[in-house]
Amino acid sequence: MSSVGFGLLYSLINSQDSFSTLNNHEITEHHFKDKEVDAYGFIRLFVMDYGEYPNVTTVARHIGNLEAFDGLENEPFEYWVSEVKNRKRYNDLKHTMATMREYLESNKLEDAIAFMGTSYLDLRHSYGNKRMTELREVQMEVLNKHDQLQSNPDIPGIPVGFPYLDEVSGGAQGGDYIAIVGQTGVGKTYLALRMALSGHIMAGKNVLVVSTEMPMLQSGRRILAMEGNFSTTDLKMGRLSHFGREKALELVERGASAIQNDGKYFYLLPGGMFSNVEDIIIITKEMRPDLLVVDGAYLLRAQSKSWWEKNMDVASMLKDLCMQQNIPIIATYQYNKGDKGKLEDIGGGFAIPQIASVVYSFEYERKEDMQSGADIQYRILKLTKGRDGESGAVRVLYDMRRTSLTQDRVLSGRVDPDDRVAMAEQSSPEDILPVEEI
């Protein structure tokens, strides 16, 4: 008896397209059922052995179903692909509903929620497109992108807010998994929020931020302090002047107006509700932001046995997400308690730097700064791994009286010598003028 699976195989044989055409349409053995699986396997082995397709009557005889291809319409190959995929989605949904019912009847609510999330991801993934692309087609896209940038000399990606790093790396680009790494207390969260704000304000991008380490109110306070150059402490303690309070209100209202008029958003996700990496993947696919920032990615949960495996799984899943959605993802990590500043000391081993396409190391300038309570210090921001081998380092003015992280000067990398200030001429935090009270 014929079916959509036999229809697809029949159309493939008649078209004489390559067997890999199925892979281009993401059709695997799992899309077939019953005798269709035997037919798929036989055709696959036949092509491997003889380099051509068997006759459909040969396939029917081999699987013991002489009527397998009877009465099939001569429809386009793409029609049968769609029918086979929809059938699998329907059956997957039926299986999901049945399994969910079993979990709920057994009062396994957490298992039900986790299974529902995984099933949703699988279903949405089935609508993706992973077809093979001919080299010259990809290269033409490269040239088209080049021409666009040549006529509009802005950086190709989303600016991270530090001019030299944006220039040398082209900003955060689609498919980038960017790891920010640093010791506890160095200011990784401030840096990540600074980059997120840069993408939103400078480039007008839609941004999602989730922090596993702090509530949304605290993140919102830090971002407002950066926008207005207020002290975060003054905001928290209710110590803004009348002028400062009016300025803060103006910033909030202007941002709300931009959302209403331009549709550009900056969403903070509650870490408690989005503590599983699957939850973040789902909301990202639903909202389609231009940039995702995950503060404290090492605290996300995944179905792994050990800390090292969990970090590797989370990073792999987020890397897949940024590739599928063609967006950059910025994630913060801590160095291990051993040697600081080495790639192998990120999140338990080599996994993170291997998976990440870009790695930024955020470091104290001096050892004494680690124990210092000074509001104004310097940090070193190093591009230790670039997607195309680029590297470099900048000195960052870390000013917590104004909640400001700005590039002070370039320390290393490809740069015009006239633009670099000699190390011997570096100023100290004490040289900075007092901050005008806001």
N, C-alpha and C positions, 0 to 999 in steps of 0.2 A: 504494500500500500504506500502511495506517495505521501510526502510531507514536505514542509518548508526546508528541512535539512537536506532532503534528497533533491529538492528544487535548486538549492544553492550549489550542490555538487554537480548536478546536471548542467547548470548554466556555466560553471567553471570549465567543465570539460568541453562544452560546445564552443566557448569563447577562445579556448586554447591559450588563455592568459597563464602566466606563471603561477605555480602553487603558492608562492609567497604573497600573491595578491590577497589571500586570506589573512595573512599576518598584517598586511597594510591596513586592512579593515578591522583589525583586532579580533578576528575570528579564530578561536582555538577549539580544541577537542571538546572543551566544556560547553560549547554552544550546541553540540549534537546530543542526541539521546537514542537509546535502544539500538536498533540496527544501523542507524545513521552513523554511530560511532565506529562500527565495523567497516562501513563503507569508506569513511574518512581515513581510517588507518590503512585500509587496503590501497586506496588511491595514493596516499602519501608514500607508502613503501614501493608501489609500482613506479612512481616517478623517480624515486631514489635509485631503483635498480635499472630502469630502462630509459630514463630521460624523457619520457613522454607519457601521456595519459592513456589509461585503458579504455576500451569501449564500455559504454554504460551497461551493456548486456553481460559483459565479463564481470563487472562489479556486482550486478544483481545476482548472477549465478554463484559468485564466490561467497556472498553473505547469506545465501539461502533464501532470498526473497526476490523471485523473478518479476514481481509486480512493483518493485520499489520505485521505478522511474515512469510508470505508466500514467498517462493522463496529465502530465505536467505541462503548464503553459510556458511558452517561449518568451518569458519576461526578462528585462534587463538584469544583469548580475546584481546591481545595487538594490533592486527591489527585493531580491531574495536575502541579501545581507540585512536589510532593514527588518524583514520578517523574522529571520533567525534571532536577531538581537532582541527584538520585542518579545519573542516567545521566552527567551532566557530571563528577561527582566520580569515578566509575568510570573514565571515559575519561582524565581528568586524571592519575589515579594510574597508569594504564597508560603514559601518555606520560612521567611522571616516572621510572618504573622503566626504561623503554627508554633515556632520556637518561642516567640514572645508570649504566647498564651501559656506554654508549658512553664516558663519562668515565673510568670505572674501567678499561676495556680499554685506554684511551689513557694510563693512569697519571696522570690529572689529578685527584688527590685533592682539592685545595683547591676546584677548580671543582665537583666532585661534592658536597662539603659545602655550599658556598654555594647551589647549585641545590636541594639537599634542604631547606635552611632556608627558601628563598623559596617552594618548593612547599608546604611545611607551612603557612606563613602564609596562602597563598591558600586552602588547603583549610579551615583553621579559620575564615577570614573568610567562607567560603560559608555557615556556620551562623549568621552574625550576623543582626541584624534592624535594617533601616534604613527601615522603612516611614514614610510621611508620617503626621503626626498632626494632627488638627484642633485649631485654636487653643484652643477651650474645654476640650478634654480636657487639653491641656498646662496651661492655667490652673487647672484643678481640681487637678492635681498640685501646682501652686504653692501653692494655698490649703491643701491637706492638709499640705504641708511646713510652712507657716506655723503651722498649728494645733498640729502636733507640737512646734515650737519654742516656741510660746507657753505650752504646758503644761509644757514642760521647757526652761527658759531657757538651757541650755548653748549654746555656739556651734555652728552647723550643720556645720562642717567639723572637720578634725583640727587640734588646737592646734599652733602652731609654737613655743610656749613663751615668747613675749614678750607680756605681757598686753594692752598697747595695740594691737599689731598684730593679735592675735587678735580683739579687740573691734571694731576698725574694719573688718576684712576678713572676719570670720567663720571664720578659719582656712583651712587648705588643703582645698578642696572638690573633689568629683568633677568631672573634666574640666579641672581647672586644670593648666596647664603653667607651673611656677614657676621662674623663672631667678634664681639668686643670682650676682651679678656683683661682682668686686673685683679689685684689683691682686694681683700675686704676693706671697705672704707675709702677706696681711692676715688670713687665717684662714677662708677660705671653706669648707674641709673641716670644720673644727671647727664652724662654724655649721650646715652641712648635717647633720652627725652629731647636733648638738644638737637640730635640728628632728625628725630621725628618732626620736631617743630620747624626745622629748616626745610624739610620736604613739603610741609604743609603751607608755610608762610612764603618761602622763596619761590617754590615751584607750583603752588596751588594744587597739591596732590591730596587724594583721600588717604587717610591714615587710620590704622587700627593699632592700638597699644594695649598689651596685657602685661601686668606685673604680678608675678607670683610672690613678691616679697612685701608689697605695701598696698594699702587700700586705695581706691580710686580718688578719695578726697586728698590724700597726700600727694598722689601723682598730679592731680589737677592744680594743687597749690604750687608745686614746683614749676609747672609749666607756666602758670600765670606770673610767677615771680620772674621767670626768664623773659617773658614777653614785656613786662613792665620794668625790668631791672630793679625789682624790689628785693629786699631781704626776705628769704623764706621764713625766717624766724619772726620777722615783723608781721608777716601775713598770718602766721600761726598764732601769735600772741596778741593780735589786735592792736598793733602799734603803728599802723600807717597814718601819716598825716592826712588832713582833709584833702590836700592836693593829690596825694598818693591814692587815696580811696576813690577819688573822681577819675583818676587815670585808669585804675583797675576796672572800674565800672565801664568806662569807655571801651576798653579792650574786649571785655566780655560781650558787650552789646554789638561791637563791630564784628566779632567772630560769629555771633548768632545771626547777624544780618547776612554775612557771607554764605552761611549754610542755607538760609532761606532764599537768597537771590541766585546764588551760583550752584547750589547743591553740593558744595565741597564740605566734606565732613572730617572730623577728627574724633574718633570714638575711643573711649577708655573701657576696657572689658574687665569685669570683676574677676580677680584671680581665683577666688574660691569656686566660682561657677565654671571657669575655664581652666581647670587644673590638669585635665587630661589633654594630651596632644591631639587626640581625635576631635575633641570639642573645638579646639582652635582651627583645625583643618576644616571642619564643617562650616563654622561661621565665616571663615575666609572665603570659602567657595561660594557661600551665599551672598556675601556683601561685596566681593570683588574689589578690595582696596588696591591702591597703587603701591602702598608700602605697609608691611606688617612689622611691628617691633615687639619682641618678646623679652621682657626683662626677667632674668632669673630662669633661663631655659633649663638649667640643670635641676630645677625643682618640679618640672612637669612630670606627670605620671605616664607610664606606658606599661604594656604587658611584658615586662622583662624580669629576670630573676635577680640580677646583680646591679649595683650602682653603675658600673662601667657599661654593662649591656644596655641599661636603660638610657643613659646619656647618648650612646651610639644610636639606639633606635629612634629616640626623639630627634636627634640631628638628621638622621637619614630621612625620616618622615617629613620634617620641615624642608629639607633640601628638595625632596620630591615635590612638595607643595609649591615651592617657588619656581621650580621648573615647569610644572603643569600650568600654573597660573601666570607665568612669565612676569613675576613681580620680585623685587628684592625683599629679603627678610633679614632684619637685624636682631641678633640674639646675644644676650650677655652671659658670660661665664666667669667663674673664679679660677685663678691658678690654684694648684694643689698647695699643700703646706710645705712642700719641699722647696726646691730651687724655684725662684720666681723668674718669669720672663721667657721661659722656654716653651716651645710649642708642645713638647711632649708632656707638659705639666698642666694641660687644660682638661678639666673634667674627667680625670682618671686615666688618660693615655693619649695615644696618637689619633683616636677616632675623630675628634672634633676638628683639628687642623686639616686632616685628610679630607673630610667631608666639606668643610667650609671653602668657599671660593675666595673669600677675602677675610683676613684676620687683622684686627687692630688690637694692639697692646697698649693699655692705659696705665701709666706708671707714675709713681712719685718721682719728683726731680731729685730730692735728697732724702736720705734715710731719716733725718731728723723730722721731716715733714709728716712722717707716719704717726708720730705722737704729738704733733703740734696742733694747737687749737686755733691757729691763725686763720682769719677769714680770707686772707688773700695769699695764695701760694701759686706755684707753677706746677704743671704736670707735663709729662712727655707722652705724646700720642704717636705711636709707631705703626706704620703700615708694614707688618712683618710678613704678610703674604698677600700678593695681588693676583688677580685672575690671570694676568698676562706677564707675571714676573716682576711687576713694578714694586718699588719699595721706597721708604722715606720716613722721615720723622719731623714733627713740628713741636715746638714748645707752646703750651697752652696756658694762657692766663686764667687761673681758676679763682674767680672772685665771688665769694659767697656773700659779700655785702651787697652786691648787685645781682647775684645769681646769674653770673655771666661766664661762659666758657668761650674764649676767643683765641684765634691764632696769634701768637706773639711773634714768632719767627720760624723760619725753616732751619732745621738742624742738619738734615742729610737728605740725599736724593738728587734727582736730576733737576737742577735749578741754576739759573744765571747767577754767577758769583756776586754780581752787583746787588742781587736781591737778598743775599744772605748776610746776616749780621754775625761778625766774628764771635766765637764763643767767649773770648776774653772780654767782650764789650757787653755781655749780658747784664741786665739790671737785676735787682733783687726786689722781692715784694715790698721791702721798706721804701723803695724809691717811688712807689706809685702814689699819686696825689690822693688826698683824703676824698671820700665819697660825699657828694652833696646829699643831704638828707631829703628823702622823698616822703 
